[in-house]
Amino acid sequence: MTARAGRLIAFEGLDQSGKETQWRRLRQHLERGGHRVEALAFPDYETPIAREIARALGGERDYPPDVLQLLFIANRYEFRPRIEAWLDEGLIVLCDRYLASSVAYGEAGGLDPDWLFTVQRHLPQPDLTILLDIDPASALRRKRVDRDRFERDLGLLERVRASYARLAADPCWVRVDGEASIDTVEAAVLNAVRARLALP
């Protein structure tokens, strides 16, 4: 990994695992400590590519798994220049979902995880990925209405969780029990950031 001034932290996990809550809390903590922080949530639905993703997730489009994941990946590439500029300036960049989402969901849909990593190799790579691990049944309980096509498929979510568990064996990952209380999860996230990235 090329040396850079900033740090990139990605939050991964099933929907309803608490990613948005925890990156917002981490952002507040880091900013109180004097760090400059930017945050992105993927997909970013402000772009035409991501709006097409929304149509697919809502059932208006029927793309095969490889095409759908390429749309997710293209949405991240849209933000590559912005992320690289922030990192070069020494900012901490937080992402609610990032490249591992395509690997986990793509693998669960029958795609080759190595291929999914390869097509994302030119994206800035995370310094730390935090997996908020919850049971798929918990994801369904936490969101009972307005589920997209992924959120409705329990079998898919179980395969996604298994893929995430395999990915989390990487030393740049930390697995956190997302079933714990919000404060307990926050403490585990902060401990991981301090230990892995030496950020106060």
Legacy VTK file of the C-alpha trace (Angstrom):
# vtk DataFile Version 3.0
C-alpha trace
ASCII
DATASET POLYDATA
POINTS 200 float
0.000 0.000 0.000
1.335 3.409 -0.972
2.161 5.660 1.963
-0.330 8.498 2.350
-1.049 11.163 4.883
-4.658 10.262 5.585
-6.475 7.133 6.700
-9.408 5.282 5.169
-11.742 3.374 7.488
-14.570 1.284 6.032
-17.594 -0.014 7.920
-19.051 -3.260 6.590
-21.859 -5.577 7.566
-25.429 -6.521 6.787
-28.048 -3.814 6.505
-29.289 -2.735 9.941
-25.987 -3.741 11.566
-25.417 -0.201 12.851
-22.883 1.033 10.299
-24.350 4.515 9.914
-24.715 4.998 13.668
-21.146 3.916 14.358
-19.439 5.929 11.621
-21.310 9.008 12.795
-20.178 8.396 16.376
-16.614 7.749 15.242
-16.644 10.931 13.187
-17.759 12.948 16.197
-15.063 11.376 18.353
-12.311 12.037 15.818
-13.394 15.611 15.200
-13.418 16.305 18.932
-9.819 15.081 18.901
-8.883 17.642 16.273
-8.899 15.389 13.214
-10.328 16.470 9.878
-12.862 13.883 8.740
-14.929 13.267 5.616
-17.522 10.535 5.221
-19.273 8.774 2.363
-22.050 6.202 2.249
-22.156 3.808 -0.695
-24.015 3.642 -2.896
-24.206 7.439 -3.118
-27.635 7.942 -4.653
-26.870 11.442 -5.948
-25.230 10.039 -9.091
-26.974 8.573 -12.166
-25.161 5.258 -11.710
-26.398 4.908 -8.149
-29.924 5.894 -9.118
-29.824 2.965 -11.527
-28.722 0.789 -8.596
-31.750 2.011 -6.645
-34.032 0.989 -9.499
-32.463 -2.471 -9.521
-32.777 -2.904 -5.762
-36.380 -1.734 -5.955
-37.249 -4.308 -8.601
-37.564 -1.911 -11.550
-34.513 -3.419 -13.289
-33.344 -7.006 -13.506
-29.569 -7.107 -13.836
-27.483 -10.271 -13.466
-25.234 -10.317 -10.398
-22.047 -9.320 -12.253
-23.654 -6.292 -13.902
-25.197 -5.151 -10.632
-21.899 -5.385 -8.759
-20.130 -3.519 -11.556
-22.645 -0.717 -11.047
-21.837 -0.640 -7.324
-18.122 -0.594 -8.133
-18.534 2.128 -10.767
-20.274 4.274 -8.159
-17.199 4.005 -5.938
-14.905 4.863 -8.822
-16.941 8.036 -9.338
-15.654 9.161 -5.939
-12.078 7.944 -6.350
-10.608 11.398 -7.152
-12.347 12.934 -4.152
-11.207 10.186 -1.783
-7.627 10.344 -3.054
-7.545 14.127 -2.612
-8.833 13.868 0.962
-6.275 11.203 1.825
-3.453 13.234 0.265
-4.513 16.178 2.439
-4.235 14.034 5.566
-7.945 13.622 6.268
-9.560 10.572 7.796
-12.139 9.177 5.384
-14.989 7.059 6.732
-17.069 4.892 4.400
-20.393 3.282 5.189
-19.863 0.295 2.880
-16.923 0.122 0.527
-15.207 -2.384 -1.741
-15.779 -5.425 0.507
-19.537 -5.051 0.101
-19.253 -6.041 -3.548
-17.045 -8.971 -2.616
-19.407 -10.281 0.083
-22.673 -9.704 -1.769
-21.166 -10.710 -5.115
-19.709 -13.919 -3.723
-23.077 -14.675 -2.118
-24.585 -14.309 -5.577
-22.141 -16.764 -7.126
-19.427 -14.392 -8.376
-15.678 -14.939 -8.078
-14.389 -12.905 -5.092
-10.922 -12.633 -6.637
-12.412 -10.994 -9.723
-14.371 -8.577 -7.533
-11.183 -7.591 -5.715
-9.285 -7.225 -8.993
-11.722 -4.797 -10.591
-11.466 -2.614 -7.470
-7.677 -2.684 -7.162
-7.318 0.925 -8.351
-9.609 2.267 -5.635
-7.928 3.602 -2.483
-7.645 0.585 -0.211
-8.867 0.737 3.402
-6.369 1.029 6.238
-8.956 -0.586 8.498
-12.225 -2.363 7.799
-14.638 -2.748 10.708
-17.175 -5.550 10.353
-20.296 -5.055 12.446
-21.462 -8.649 12.596
-25.121 -9.469 13.200
-27.294 -12.487 12.574
-29.369 -12.195 9.376
-32.511 -12.748 11.446
-31.615 -9.644 13.454
-31.334 -7.643 10.240
-34.853 -8.700 9.297
-36.215 -7.861 12.751
-34.624 -4.406 12.732
-36.244 -3.481 9.418
-39.680 -4.974 8.889
-40.886 -2.805 5.986
-39.476 -1.267 2.802
-36.817 -3.940 2.385
-34.951 -4.049 -0.914
-34.286 -7.264 -2.851
-31.182 -8.083 -0.804
-32.802 -7.324 2.533
-35.709 -9.699 1.838
-33.565 -12.741 1.027
-32.578 -14.527 4.250
-30.573 -17.192 2.450
-28.566 -14.552 0.607
-27.904 -12.686 3.854
-26.586 -15.866 5.460
-24.158 -16.328 2.559
-23.138 -12.679 2.772
-22.401 -13.066 6.467
-20.274 -16.141 5.767
-18.310 -14.229 3.131
-17.746 -11.334 5.516
-16.518 -13.767 8.175
-13.945 -15.124 5.746
-12.837 -11.640 4.736
-12.523 -10.581 8.381
-9.598 -12.984 8.840
-7.460 -10.365 7.088
-5.209 -8.478 9.553
-6.589 -5.149 8.300
-10.059 -6.137 9.533
-11.683 -6.091 12.951
-14.896 -7.963 13.718
-17.229 -6.324 16.232
-20.345 -7.953 17.694
-23.097 -5.809 16.250
-25.690 -7.475 18.478
-24.259 -5.657 21.511
-25.547 -2.300 22.755
-24.754 0.806 20.727
-22.372 2.086 23.416
-20.600 -1.267 23.659
-20.149 -1.382 19.891
-18.847 2.184 19.906
-16.257 1.305 22.549
-15.079 -1.670 20.501
-14.812 0.492 17.384
-12.775 3.123 19.220
-10.476 0.452 20.658
-9.897 -0.942 17.170
-9.109 2.474 15.722
-6.682 3.234 18.537
-4.965 -0.145 18.329
-4.719 -0.498 14.570
-4.214 3.097 13.439
-2.796 4.736 16.579
-5.477 7.416 16.446
-6.445 8.927 19.825
LINES 1 201
200 0 1 2 3 4 5 6 7 8 9 10 11 12 13 14 15 16 17 18 19 20 21 22 23 24 25 26 27 28 29 30 31 32 33 34 35 36 37 38 39 40 41 42 43 44 45 46 47 48 49 50 51 52 53 54 55 56 57 58 59 60 61 62 63 64 65 66 67 68 69 70 71 72 73 74 75 76 77 78 79 80 81 82 83 84 85 86 87 88 89 90 91 92 93 94 95 96 97 98 99 100 101 102 103 104 105 106 107 108 109 110 111 112 113 114 115 116 117 118 119 120 121 122 123 124 125 126 127 128 129 130 131 132 133 134 135 136 137 138 139 140 141 142 143 144 145 146 147 148 149 150 151 152 153 154 155 156 157 158 159 160 161 162 163 164 165 166 167 168 169 170 171 172 173 174 175 176 177 178 179 180 181 182 183 184 185 186 187 188 189 190 191 192 193 194 195 196 197 198 199
